[in-house]
Amino acid sequence: MKTIVYTDEFLRKIEILKLRLVSEFGERTEKKKMKEIYNVINLLSLNEYLGLSVRDIFGIDCDFYYIYAVHNYVFYSISETMIKVLNIFDEREDFMMKMFGIKS
């Protein structure tokens, strides 16, 4: 089973998400949503190809995958020893522009 590693960018954005959820919905909802997001991410340790290939879906020349988790897109990459969680984007964000500089 591969180790899941989180980038600083993912951790920074997940902290912002936590603060927003607490502010808008309360601590109970924040904890529930965070648990759901991490449960989806942890499924990758069982099946790293559970997400969709960015190359196959969008035709972008990269080895990234993404998976949908509680109104968010989580981007990750796979190596021989680990799954690296790169970034998370709210479903309302233009992740194509922010991640790849491409207008969607």
Biopython code that builds the backbone (N, CA, C, O; Angstrom):
import numpy as np
from Bio.PDB.StructureBuilder import StructureBuilder

atoms = [
    (1, "MET", "N", (0.838, -1.173, 0.000)),
    (1, "MET", "CA", (0.000, 0.000, 0.000)),
    (1, "MET", "C", (0.893, 1.250, 0.000)),
    (1, "MET", "O", (1.847, 1.345, 0.772)),
    (2, "LYS", "N", (0.568, 2.197, -0.871)),
    (2, "LYS", "CA", (1.380, 3.400, -0.998)),
    (2, "LYS", "C", (1.016, 4.434, 0.064)),
    (2, "LYS", "O", (-0.125, 4.512, 0.520)),
    (3, "THR", "N", (2.005, 5.211, 0.437)),
    (3, "THR", "CA", (1.820, 6.292, 1.392)),
    (3, "THR", "C", (1.156, 7.476, 0.703)),
    (3, "THR", "O", (1.462, 7.781, -0.450)),
    (4, "ILE", "N", (0.256, 8.137, 1.404)),
    (4, "ILE", "CA", (-0.347, 9.364, 0.899)),
    (4, "ILE", "C", (0.396, 10.541, 1.514)),
    (4, "ILE", "O", (0.542, 10.637, 2.733)),
    (5, "VAL", "N", (0.866, 11.438, 0.642)),
    (5, "VAL", "CA", (1.624, 12.610, 1.062)),
    (5, "VAL", "C", (0.884, 13.853, 0.569)),
    (5, "VAL", "O", (0.381, 13.881, -0.553)),
    (6, "TYR", "N", (0.824, 14.871, 1.411)),
    (6, "TYR", "CA", (0.113, 16.101, 1.079)),
    (6, "TYR", "C", (1.102, 17.236, 0.843)),
    (6, "TYR", "O", (2.041, 17.425, 1.615)),
    (7, "THR", "N", (0.878, 17.995, -0.241)),
    (7, "THR", "CA", (1.729, 19.153, -0.500)),
    (7, "THR", "C", (1.343, 20.295, 0.438)),
    (7, "THR", "O", (0.251, 20.314, 1.006)),
    (8, "ASP", "N", (2.260, 21.238, 0.583)),
    (8, "ASP", "CA", (1.981, 22.426, 1.395)),
    (8, "ASP", "C", (0.784, 23.196, 0.841)),
    (8, "ASP", "O", (-0.021, 23.730, 1.605)),
    (9, "GLU", "N", (0.667, 23.253, -0.477)),
    (9, "GLU", "CA", (-0.452, 23.972, -1.095)),
    (9, "GLU", "C", (-1.786, 23.329, -0.727)),
    (9, "GLU", "O", (-2.745, 24.031, -0.407)),
    (10, "PHE", "N", (-1.852, 22.013, -0.771)),
    (10, "PHE", "CA", (-3.082, 21.330, -0.369)),
    (10, "PHE", "C", (-3.394, 21.627, 1.094)),
    (10, "PHE", "O", (-4.529, 21.963, 1.432)),
    (11, "LEU", "N", (-2.402, 21.504, 1.953)),
    (11, "LEU", "CA", (-2.625, 21.721, 3.388)),
    (11, "LEU", "C", (-3.050, 23.160, 3.680)),
    (11, "LEU", "O", (-3.879, 23.400, 4.558)),
    (12, "ARG", "N", (-2.487, 24.105, 2.948)),
    (12, "ARG", "CA", (-2.859, 25.515, 3.119)),
    (12, "ARG", "C", (-4.322, 25.712, 2.731)),
    (12, "ARG", "O", (-5.079, 26.366, 3.449)),
    (13, "LYS", "N", (-4.710, 25.151, 1.606)),
    (13, "LYS", "CA", (-6.075, 25.336, 1.132)),
    (13, "LYS", "C", (-7.097, 24.573, 1.966)),
    (13, "LYS", "O", (-8.237, 25.017, 2.104)),
    (14, "ILE", "N", (-6.706, 23.442, 2.519)),
    (14, "ILE", "CA", (-7.637, 22.684, 3.354)),
    (14, "ILE", "C", (-7.893, 23.439, 4.664)),
    (14, "ILE", "O", (-8.990, 23.374, 5.217)),
    (15, "GLU", "N", (-6.882, 24.150, 5.152)),
    (15, "GLU", "CA", (-7.069, 24.980, 6.354)),
    (15, "GLU", "C", (-8.037, 26.126, 6.073)),
    (15, "GLU", "O", (-8.881, 26.450, 6.909)),
    (16, "ILE", "N", (-7.917, 26.731, 4.909)),
    (16, "ILE", "CA", (-8.845, 27.796, 4.517)),
    (16, "ILE", "C", (-10.260, 27.239, 4.403)),
    (16, "ILE", "O", (-11.221, 27.873, 4.838)),
    (17, "LEU", "N", (-10.382, 26.061, 3.820)),
    (17, "LEU", "CA", (-11.688, 25.417, 3.694)),
    (17, "LEU", "C", (-12.289, 25.138, 5.069)),
    (17, "LEU", "O", (-13.478, 25.370, 5.288)),
    (18, "LYS", "N", (-11.476, 24.647, 5.984)),
    (18, "LYS", "CA", (-11.961, 24.381, 7.349)),
    (18, "LYS", "C", (-12.520, 25.652, 7.983)),
    (18, "LYS", "O", (-13.608, 25.638, 8.560)),
    (19, "LEU", "N", (-11.774, 26.744, 7.874)),
    (19, "LEU", "CA", (-12.209, 28.015, 8.461)),
    (19, "LEU", "C", (-13.517, 28.494, 7.841)),
    (19, "LEU", "O", (-14.402, 28.985, 8.542)),
    (20, "ARG", "N", (-13.631, 28.349, 6.530)),
    (20, "ARG", "CA", (-14.861, 28.767, 5.849)),
    (20, "ARG", "C", (-16.049, 27.920, 6.295)),
    (20, "ARG", "O", (-17.135, 28.446, 6.540)),
    (21, "LEU", "N", (-15.844, 26.621, 6.400)),
    (21, "LEU", "CA", (-16.928, 25.739, 6.820)),
    (21, "LEU", "C", (-17.386, 26.032, 8.246)),
    (21, "LEU", "O", (-18.585, 26.047, 8.527)),
    (22, "VAL", "N", (-16.431, 26.264, 9.145)),
    (22, "VAL", "CA", (-16.789, 26.600, 10.527)),
    (22, "VAL", "C", (-17.570, 27.909, 10.553)),
    (22, "VAL", "O", (-18.587, 28.020, 11.237)),
    (23, "SER", "N", (-17.094, 28.889, 9.812)),
    (23, "SER", "CA", (-17.729, 30.202, 9.779)),
    (23, "SER", "C", (-19.147, 30.139, 9.212)),
    (23, "SER", "O", (-20.062, 30.763, 9.750)),
    (24, "GLU", "N", (-19.326, 29.394, 8.136)),
    (24, "GLU", "CA", (-20.624, 29.355, 7.460)),
    (24, "GLU", "C", (-21.597, 28.329, 8.036)),
    (24, "GLU", "O", (-22.806, 28.559, 8.041)),
    (25, "PHE", "N", (-21.076, 27.194, 8.523)),
    (25, "PHE", "CA", (-21.962, 26.092, 8.892)),
    (25, "PHE", "C", (-21.757, 25.552, 10.308)),
    (25, "PHE", "O", (-22.596, 24.801, 10.805)),
    (26, "GLY", "N", (-20.668, 25.920, 10.957)),
    (26, "GLY", "CA", (-20.402, 25.441, 12.306)),
    (26, "GLY", "C", (-19.377, 24.316, 12.337)),
    (26, "GLY", "O", (-19.058, 23.698, 11.321)),
    (27, "GLU", "N", (-18.880, 24.077, 13.533)),
    (27, "GLU", "CA", (-17.800, 23.104, 13.721)),
    (27, "GLU", "C", (-18.234, 21.676, 13.420)),
    (27, "GLU", "O", (-17.446, 20.888, 12.897)),
    (28, "ARG", "N", (-19.460, 21.340, 13.738)),
    (28, "ARG", "CA", (-19.944, 19.975, 13.500)),
    (28, "ARG", "C", (-19.939, 19.645, 11.999)),
    (28, "ARG", "O", (-19.497, 18.570, 11.592)),
    (29, "THR", "N", (-20.431, 20.576, 11.194)),
    (29, "THR", "CA", (-20.441, 20.365, 9.749)),
    (29, "THR", "C", (-19.026, 20.324, 9.197)),
    (29, "THR", "O", (-18.717, 19.510, 8.327)),
    (30, "GLU", "N", (-18.166, 21.204, 9.703)),
    (30, "GLU", "CA", (-16.763, 21.226, 9.247)),
    (30, "GLU", "C", (-16.110, 19.877, 9.492)),
    (30, "GLU", "O", (-15.459, 19.337, 8.598)),
    (31, "LYS", "N", (-16.269, 19.334, 10.665)),
    (31, "LYS", "CA", (-15.656, 18.042, 10.993)),
    (31, "LYS", "C", (-16.209, 16.932, 10.094)),
    (31, "LYS", "O", (-15.458, 16.073, 9.633)),
    (32, "LYS", "N", (-17.510, 16.953, 9.850)),
    (32, "LYS", "CA", (-18.139, 15.946, 8.993)),
    (32, "LYS", "C", (-17.596, 16.033, 7.566)),
    (32, "LYS", "O", (-17.249, 15.012, 6.973)),
    (33, "LYS", "N", (-17.522, 17.227, 7.021)),
    (33, "LYS", "CA", (-17.047, 17.407, 5.644)),
    (33, "LYS", "C", (-15.568, 17.052, 5.511)),
    (33, "LYS", "O", (-15.166, 16.442, 4.521)),
    (34, "MET", "N", (-14.762, 17.425, 6.491)),
    (34, "MET", "CA", (-13.329, 17.078, 6.449)),
    (34, "MET", "C", (-13.151, 15.566, 6.487)),
    (34, "MET", "O", (-12.321, 15.015, 5.763)),
    (35, "LYS", "N", (-13.924, 14.904, 7.324)),
    (35, "LYS", "CA", (-13.848, 13.440, 7.397)),
    (35, "LYS", "C", (-14.217, 12.823, 6.052)),
    (35, "LYS", "O", (-13.568, 11.878, 5.602)),
    (36, "GLU", "N", (-15.259, 13.356, 5.406)),
    (36, "GLU", "CA", (-15.682, 12.830, 4.107)),
    (36, "GLU", "C", (-14.599, 13.047, 3.046)),
    (36, "GLU", "O", (-14.331, 12.154, 2.242)),
    (37, "ILE", "N", (-13.984, 14.219, 3.042)),
    (37, "ILE", "CA", (-12.915, 14.503, 2.068)),
    (37, "ILE", "C", (-11.744, 13.548, 2.280)),
    (37, "ILE", "O", (-11.253, 12.946, 1.325)),
    (38, "TYR", "N", (-11.299, 13.408, 3.513)),
    (38, "TYR", "CA", (-10.159, 12.520, 3.782)),
    (38, "TYR", "C", (-10.504, 11.053, 3.549)),
    (38, "TYR", "O", (-9.626, 10.268, 3.190)),
    (39, "ASN", "N", (-11.762, 10.668, 3.745)),
    (39, "ASN", "CA", (-12.165, 9.293, 3.434)),
    (39, "ASN", "C", (-12.010, 9.005, 1.947)),
    (39, "ASN", "O", (-11.531, 7.939, 1.561)),
    (40, "VAL", "N", (-12.419, 9.964, 1.108)),
    (40, "VAL", "CA", (-12.264, 9.794, -0.343)),
    (40, "VAL", "C", (-10.778, 9.701, -0.689)),
    (40, "VAL", "O", (-10.374, 8.830, -1.460)),
    (41, "ILE", "N", (-9.974, 10.585, -0.128)),
    (41, "ILE", "CA", (-8.529, 10.565, -0.411)),
    (41, "ILE", "C", (-7.913, 9.241, 0.044)),
    (41, "ILE", "O", (-7.085, 8.666, -0.663)),
    (42, "ASN", "N", (-8.304, 8.768, 1.192)),
    (42, "ASN", "CA", (-7.746, 7.511, 1.705)),
    (42, "ASN", "C", (-8.117, 6.303, 0.846)),
    (42, "ASN", "O", (-7.406, 5.298, 0.855)),
    (43, "LEU", "N", (-9.212, 6.389, 0.113)),
    (43, "LEU", "CA", (-9.568, 5.311, -0.821)),
    (43, "LEU", "C", (-8.491, 5.125, -1.890)),
    (43, "LEU", "O", (-8.339, 4.036, -2.443)),
    (44, "LEU", "N", (-7.749, 6.190, -2.176)),
    (44, "LEU", "CA", (-6.690, 6.097, -3.180)),
    (44, "LEU", "C", (-5.595, 5.116, -2.770)),
    (44, "LEU", "O", (-4.930, 4.540, -3.631)),
    (45, "SER", "N", (-5.404, 4.920, -1.477)),
    (45, "SER", "CA", (-4.387, 3.956, -1.044)),
    (45, "SER", "C", (-4.807, 2.523, -1.394)),
    (45, "SER", "O", (-3.962, 1.633, -1.494)),
    (46, "LEU", "N", (-6.100, 2.307, -1.576)),
    (46, "LEU", "CA", (-6.597, 0.992, -1.980)),
    (46, "LEU", "C", (-6.650, 0.842, -3.490)),
    (46, "LEU", "O", (-6.441, -0.246, -4.027)),
    (47, "ASN", "N", (-6.938, 1.967, -4.183)),
    (47, "ASN", "CA", (-7.004, 1.956, -5.639)),
    (47, "ASN", "C", (-6.567, 3.324, -6.142)),
    (47, "ASN", "O", (-7.377, 4.247, -6.227)),
    (48, "GLU", "N", (-5.301, 3.454, -6.471)),
    (48, "GLU", "CA", (-4.742, 4.747, -6.858)),
    (48, "GLU", "C", (-5.331, 5.296, -8.156)),
    (48, "GLU", "O", (-5.241, 6.495, -8.422)),
    (49, "TYR", "N", (-5.923, 4.438, -8.947)),
    (49, "TYR", "CA", (-6.513, 4.871, -10.213)),
    (49, "TYR", "C", (-8.026, 5.092, -10.095)),
    (49, "TYR", "O", (-8.745, 5.061, -11.094)),
    (50, "LEU", "N", (-8.486, 5.311, -8.894)),
    (50, "LEU", "CA", (-9.894, 5.588, -8.655)),
    (50, "LEU", "C", (-10.310, 6.910, -9.303)),
    (50, "LEU", "O", (-11.440, 7.049, -9.769)),
    (51, "GLY", "N", (-9.401, 7.868, -9.329)),
    (51, "GLY", "CA", (-9.681, 9.154, -9.951)),
    (51, "GLY", "C", (-9.552, 9.092, -11.460)),
    (51, "GLY", "O", (-9.231, 8.050, -12.032)),
    (52, "LEU", "N", (-9.809, 10.228, -12.094)),
    (52, "LEU", "CA", (-9.749, 10.335, -13.541)),
    (52, "LEU", "C", (-8.427, 10.941, -13.984)),
    (52, "LEU", "O", (-7.881, 11.815, -13.310)),
    (53, "SER", "N", (-7.921, 10.483, -15.100)),
    (53, "SER", "CA", (-6.677, 10.991, -15.660)),
    (53, "SER", "C", (-6.924, 12.359, -16.307)),
    (53, "SER", "O", (-7.796, 12.496, -17.165)),
    (54, "VAL", "N", (-6.161, 13.355, -15.897)),
    (54, "VAL", "CA", (-6.254, 14.684, -16.502)),
    (54, "VAL", "C", (-5.913, 14.595, -17.989)),
    (54, "VAL", "O", (-6.540, 15.254, -18.819)),
    (55, "ARG", "N", (-4.919, 13.781, -18.316)),
    (55, "ARG", "CA", (-4.523, 13.591, -19.716)),
    (55, "ARG", "C", (-5.682, 13.031, -20.550)),
    (55, "ARG", "O", (-5.971, 13.536, -21.635)),
    (56, "ASP", "N", (-6.336, 11.996, -20.041)),
    (56, "ASP", "CA", (-7.412, 11.357, -20.797)),
    (56, "ASP", "C", (-8.653, 12.247, -20.908)),
    (56, "ASP", "O", (-9.300, 12.270, -21.955)),
    (57, "ILE", "N", (-8.984, 12.964, -19.863)),
    (57, "ILE", "CA", (-10.214, 13.756, -19.851)),
    (57, "ILE", "C", (-10.039, 15.101, -20.555)),
    (57, "ILE", "O", (-10.903, 15.522, -21.324)),
    (58, "PHE", "N", (-8.912, 15.774, -20.288)),
    (58, "PHE", "CA", (-8.734, 17.136, -20.794)),
    (58, "PHE", "C", (-7.672, 17.256, -21.883)),
    (58, "PHE", "O", (-7.526, 18.320, -22.485)),
    (59, "GLY", "N", (-6.931, 16.183, -22.145)),
    (59, "GLY", "CA", (-5.895, 16.224, -23.169)),
    (59, "GLY", "C", (-4.675, 17.036, -22.783)),
    (59, "GLY", "O", (-3.925, 17.480, -23.653)),
    (60, "ILE", "N", (-4.469, 17.236, -21.496)),
    (60, "ILE", "CA", (-3.312, 17.987, -21.003)),
    (60, "ILE", "C", (-2.177, 17.009, -20.742)),
    (60, "ILE", "O", (-2.372, 15.981, -20.093)),
    (61, "ASP", "N", (-0.997, 17.331, -21.247)),
    (61, "ASP", "CA", (0.148, 16.437, -21.126)),
    (61, "ASP", "C", (0.732, 16.490, -19.717)),
    (61, "ASP", "O", (1.702, 17.204, -19.465)),
    (62, "CYS", "N", (0.135, 15.730, -18.803)),
    (62, "CYS", "CA", (0.639, 15.620, -17.433)),
    (62, "CYS", "C", (0.202, 14.272, -16.866)),
    (62, "CYS", "O", (-0.665, 13.601, -17.426)),
    (63, "ASP", "N", (0.799, 13.897, -15.776)),
    (63, "ASP", "CA", (0.478, 12.613, -15.144)),
    (63, "ASP", "C", (-0.349, 12.804, -13.879)),
    (63, "ASP", "O", (-0.187, 12.060, -12.911)),
    (64, "PHE", "N", (-1.233, 13.795, -13.882)),
    (64, "PHE", "CA", (-2.089, 14.059, -12.729)),
    (64, "PHE", "C", (-3.420, 13.346, -12.894)),
    (64, "PHE", "O", (-3.874, 13.044, -13.998)),
    (65, "TYR", "N", (-4.016, 13.095, -11.746)),
    (65, "TYR", "CA", (-5.353, 12.536, -11.669)),
    (65, "TYR", "C", (-6.173, 13.448, -10.776)),
    (65, "TYR", "O", (-5.630, 14.245, -10.011)),
    (66, "TYR", "N", (-7.487, 13.319, -10.885)),
    (66, "TYR", "CA", (-8.328, 14.062, -9.950)),
    (66, "TYR", "C", (-9.513, 13.207, -9.548)),
    (66, "TYR", "O", (-9.954, 12.312, -10.269)),
    (67, "ILE", "N", (-10.003, 13.524, -8.373)),
    (67, "ILE", "CA", (-11.140, 12.804, -7.819)),
    (67, "ILE", "C", (-12.059, 13.824, -7.166)),
    (67, "ILE", "O", (-11.599, 14.817, -6.603)),
    (68, "TYR", "N", (-13.344, 13.577, -7.244)),
    (68, "TYR", "CA", (-14.336, 14.483, -6.682)),
    (68, "TYR", "C", (-14.604, 14.081, -5.243)),
    (68, "TYR", "O", (-14.856, 12.913, -4.946)),
    (69, "ALA", "N", (-14.547, 15.078, -4.341)),
    (69, "ALA", "CA", (-14.762, 14.803, -2.924)),
    (69, "ALA", "C", (-15.533, 15.960, -2.289)),
    (69, "ALA", "O", (-14.979, 17.041, -2.086)),
    (70, "VAL", "N", (-16.776, 15.738, -1.985)),
    (70, "VAL", "CA", (-17.604, 16.698, -1.245)),
    (70, "VAL", "C", (-17.506, 18.114, -1.823)),
    (70, "VAL", "O", (-17.019, 19.024, -1.151)),
    (71, "HIS", "N", (-17.956, 18.300, -3.036)),
    (71, "HIS", "CA", (-17.971, 19.601, -3.718)),
    (71, "HIS", "C", (-16.580, 20.143, -4.025)),
    (71, "HIS", "O", (-16.416, 21.345, -4.230)),
    (72, "ASN", "N", (-15.587, 19.276, -4.057)),
    (72, "ASN", "CA", (-14.215, 19.691, -4.334)),
    (72, "ASN", "C", (-13.550, 18.701, -5.280)),
    (72, "ASN", "O", (-13.855, 17.508, -5.283)),
    (73, "TYR", "N", (-12.634, 19.228, -6.080)),
    (73, "TYR", "CA", (-11.793, 18.395, -6.926)),
    (73, "TYR", "C", (-10.425, 18.301, -6.268)),
    (73, "TYR", "O", (-9.795, 19.319, -5.983)),
    (74, "VAL", "N", (-9.970, 17.084, -6.030)),
    (74, "VAL", "CA", (-8.671, 16.839, -5.414)),
    (74, "VAL", "C", (-7.749, 16.294, -6.498)),
    (74, "VAL", "O", (-8.034, 15.262, -7.105)),
    (75, "PHE", "N", (-6.633, 16.998, -6.738)),
    (75, "PHE", "CA", (-5.657, 16.579, -7.741)),
    (75, "PHE", "C", (-4.511, 15.851, -7.060)),
    (75, "PHE", "O", (-4.068, 16.237, -5.979)),
    (76, "TYR", "N", (-4.036, 14.788, -7.709)),
    (76, "TYR", "CA", (-2.949, 13.998, -7.140)),
    (76, "TYR", "C", (-2.104, 13.390, -8.248)),
    (76, "TYR", "O", (-2.506, 13.328, -9.410)),
    (77, "SER", "N", (-0.921, 12.946, -7.847)),
    (77, "SER", "CA", (-0.029, 12.223, -8.757)),
    (77, "SER", "C", (0.381, 10.928, -8.085)),
    (77, "SER", "O", (0.268, 10.769, -6.870)),
    (78, "ILE", "N", (0.860, 10.007, -8.910)),
    (78, "ILE", "CA", (1.216, 8.671, -8.430)),
    (78, "ILE", "C", (2.679, 8.402, -8.775)),
    (78, "ILE", "O", (3.118, 8.626, -9.903)),
    (79, "SER", "N", (3.423, 7.915, -7.781)),
    (79, "SER", "CA", (4.785, 7.450, -8.049)),
    (79, "SER", "C", (4.877, 6.002, -7.580)),
    (79, "SER", "O", (3.886, 5.421, -7.139)),
    (80, "GLU", "N", (6.058, 5.432, -7.675)),
    (80, "GLU", "CA", (6.230, 4.030, -7.262)),
    (80, "GLU", "C", (5.982, 3.823, -5.778)),
    (80, "GLU", "O", (5.549, 2.746, -5.366)),
    (81, "THR", "N", (6.252, 4.845, -4.969)),
    (81, "THR", "CA", (6.171, 4.686, -3.519)),
    (81, "THR", "C", (5.059, 5.475, -2.847)),
    (81, "THR", "O", (4.716, 5.203, -1.696)),
    (82, "MET", "N", (4.480, 6.467, -3.562)),
    (82, "MET", "CA", (3.498, 7.300, -2.878)),
    (82, "MET", "C", (2.442, 7.874, -3.819)),
    (82, "MET", "O", (2.581, 7.878, -5.042)),
    (83, "ILE", "N", (1.399, 8.349, -3.188)),
    (83, "ILE", "CA", (0.370, 9.142, -3.848)),
    (83, "ILE", "C", (0.510, 10.537, -3.264)),
    (83, "ILE", "O", (0.365, 10.735, -2.057)),
    (84, "LYS", "N", (0.792, 11.503, -4.130)),
    (84, "LYS", "CA", (1.001, 12.874, -3.668)),
    (84, "LYS", "C", (-0.252, 13.688, -3.975)),
    (84, "LYS", "O", (-0.615, 13.878, -5.136)),
    (85, "VAL", "N", (-0.906, 14.167, -2.917)),
    (85, "VAL", "CA", (-2.091, 15.004, -3.065)),
    (85, "VAL", "C", (-1.596, 16.427, -3.294)),
    (85, "VAL", "O", (-0.994, 17.041, -2.413)),
    (86, "LEU", "N", (-1.860, 16.939, -4.492)),
    (86, "LEU", "CA", (-1.272, 18.192, -4.950)),
    (86, "LEU", "C", (-2.080, 19.417, -4.569)),
    (86, "LEU", "O", (-1.528, 20.405, -4.084)),
    (87, "ASN", "N", (-3.390, 19.358, -4.786)),
    (87, "ASN", "CA", (-4.195, 20.548, -4.610)),
    (87, "ASN", "C", (-5.668, 20.171, -4.471)),
    (87, "ASN", "O", (-6.073, 19.054, -4.794)),
    (88, "ILE", "N", (-6.445, 21.114, -3.990)),
    (88, "ILE", "CA", (-7.889, 20.933, -3.872)),
    (88, "ILE", "C", (-8.547, 22.216, -4.357)),
    (88, "ILE", "O", (-8.095, 23.316, -4.042)),
    (89, "PHE", "N", (-9.628, 22.061, -5.135)),
    (89, "PHE", "CA", (-10.360, 23.195, -5.675)),
    (89, "PHE", "C", (-11.843, 23.004, -5.429)),
    (89, "PHE", "O", (-12.392, 21.931, -5.680)),
    (90, "ASP", "N", (-12.483, 24.039, -4.940)),
    (90, "ASP", "CA", (-13.930, 24.040, -4.817)),
    (90, "ASP", "C", (-14.527, 23.863, -6.210)),
    (90, "ASP", "O", (-13.959, 24.344, -7.191)),
    (91, "GLU", "N", (-15.648, 23.190, -6.305)),
    (91, "GLU", "CA", (-16.248, 22.926, -7.608)),
    (91, "GLU", "C", (-16.619, 24.204, -8.357)),
    (91, "GLU", "O", (-16.818, 24.169, -9.571)),
    (92, "ARG", "N", (-16.715, 25.336, -7.649)),
    (92, "ARG", "CA", (-17.037, 26.611, -8.296)),
    (92, "ARG", "C", (-15.796, 27.315, -8.844)),
    (92, "ARG", "O", (-15.914, 28.288, -9.589)),
    (93, "GLU", "N", (-14.617, 26.834, -8.483)),
    (93, "GLU", "CA", (-13.375, 27.447, -8.960)),
    (93, "GLU", "C", (-13.046, 26.989, -10.378)),
    (93, "GLU", "O", (-13.425, 25.897, -10.801)),
    (94, "ASP", "N", (-12.345, 27.836, -11.088)),
    (94, "ASP", "CA", (-11.866, 27.483, -12.425)),
    (94, "ASP", "C", (-10.504, 26.793, -12.267)),
    (94, "ASP", "O", (-9.455, 27.414, -12.442)),
    (95, "PHE", "N", (-10.543, 25.506, -11.936)),
    (95, "PHE", "CA", (-9.290, 24.785, -11.676)),
    (95, "PHE", "C", (-8.439, 24.656, -12.932)),
    (95, "PHE", "O", (-7.218, 24.542, -12.831)),
    (96, "MET", "N", (-9.046, 24.672, -14.098)),
    (96, "MET", "CA", (-8.254, 24.584, -15.333)),
    (96, "MET", "C", (-7.344, 25.793, -15.472)),
    (96, "MET", "O", (-6.187, 25.660, -15.871)),
    (97, "MET", "N", (-7.861, 26.972, -15.146)),
    (97, "MET", "CA", (-7.048, 28.181, -15.222)),
    (97, "MET", "C", (-6.013, 28.201, -14.094)),
    (97, "MET", "O", (-4.845, 28.512, -14.329)),
    (98, "LYS", "N", (-6.431, 27.876, -12.890)),
    (98, "LYS", "CA", (-5.542, 27.951, -11.729)),
    (98, "LYS", "C", (-4.459, 26.872, -11.759)),
    (98, "LYS", "O", (-3.332, 27.115, -11.330)),
    (99, "MET", "N", (-4.786, 25.715, -12.249)),
    (99, "MET", "CA", (-3.831, 24.611, -12.220)),
    (99, "MET", "C", (-2.981, 24.562, -13.489)),
    (99, "MET", "O", (-1.793, 24.244, -13.430)),
    (100, "PHE", "N", (-3.593, 24.878, -14.647)),
    (100, "PHE", "CA", (-2.899, 24.685, -15.912)),
    (100, "PHE", "C", (-2.799, 25.937, -16.789)),
    (100, "PHE", "O", (-2.172, 25.909, -17.848)),
    (101, "GLY", "N", (-3.420, 27.035, -16.344)),
    (101, "GLY", "CA", (-3.378, 28.268, -17.134)),
    (101, "GLY", "C", (-4.221, 28.200, -18.393)),
    (101, "GLY", "O", (-3.953, 28.912, -19.361)),
    (102, "ILE", "N", (-5.235, 27.351, -18.386)),
    (102, "ILE", "CA", (-6.098, 27.165, -19.547)),
    (102, "ILE", "C", (-7.495, 27.670, -19.213)),
    (102, "ILE", "O", (-8.062, 27.301, -18.184)),
    (103, "LYS", "N", (-8.049, 28.510, -20.076)),
    (103, "LYS", "CA", (-9.417, 28.984, -19.860)),
    (103, "LYS", "C", (-10.391, 27.866, -20.193)),
    (103, "LYS", "O", (-10.314, 27.232, -21.246)),
    (104, "SER", "N", (-11.312, 27.645, -19.259)),
    (104, "SER", "CA", (-12.293, 26.571, -19.496)),
    (104, "SER", "C", (-13.537, 27.102, -20.156)),
    (104, "SER", "O", (-14.465, 26.341, -20.428)),
]
sb = StructureBuilder()
sb.init_structure("model")
sb.init_model(0)
sb.init_chain("A")
sb.init_seg("    ")
for serial, (resi, resn, name, xyz) in enumerate(atoms, 1):
    if name == "N":
        sb.init_residue(resn, " ", resi, " ")
    sb.init_atom(name, np.array(xyz, "f"), 0.0, 1.0, " ", f" {name:<3s}", serial, name[0])
structure = sb.get_structure()
